[in-house]
Structure formats: C-alpha cells, structure tokens
C-alpha cells in the first residue's frame, strides 16, 4: 500500500501540532506553578501516567481494530491513535489534577 503525499503531509502536520501543543502546555505549567513545585511535579506525573495508560494492550487492540475497520471501509485512519492517546491522557490528567487541587485546598 502506497502512502500518498497528502497523507504524509497530514501526518507531519498532526505530529508537529502535538509537539507544539505539548511544549506550549509545559511552558504554561512552569509559569503557572513556579511558586508551587509540587503542582508541577503532579503535572509531570499526570502526563507520564497518561502516556503509560495510552499504550496499554487494550488501547493498542482498540486502535488496531478501529484502524483495520476504517481501512476496509476505504477511509484513511490517520488520527485514530492520536485521539485515543489524547483521551487517555486527559483521563489521567483530570484525575491527578483533581487530587492535587483537593490536597492543595486542605
């Protein structure tokens, strides 16, 4: 299966956007939490747990199944893995952030 130039451009744009967003969010986190290093530590923990959770076997299987189904339907499954990753990251980030905020206000 040959990958078209348009698909390559879309994939490069997607990866570049994710890198840019990650850098931007970490800069904002450093600025926002410069007086509370424990919050920055929790942010790093949430980020790393989100990444770890995103590559669990059940997620990889779901991504693979969805990708194969879309390919059989003649669609281009460029962003399937990305959106699974973003959702998993957000689940862990919200959980860790809520714990951190609750701890901070006690």
Steps between C-alpha positions, in 0.01 A plus 500: 500500500649831388457803724404814311686829537186659643480233770867555586443875528199445726698263724790745525258783582333288768824399672637855480179635654518252788862592569416872492200453732708297748774763510245781539317325784825426686610864469162607640530243781847624597378861504181417690663272758833676555408567863357151553753242377282218639233595246757482221605158630139382496464634147801297390361195677161543330666543161717191538216285638281614212762393248548167675128439514462588132728216390326228701426184304124561496552842346737367235245229414220758475710724277598206280141380466369847419781562251437171318126565485550849357747369242248234393244779455745689277562777755837640610550432873771764550395635840351194673798437727542868574145544624520185713822637651352844566197353673711272720733784585207722597347231722820467702567874499156585637527231767845608622414870479186456708696312766764770502249785524315323783829449686600862443175636646507283815 
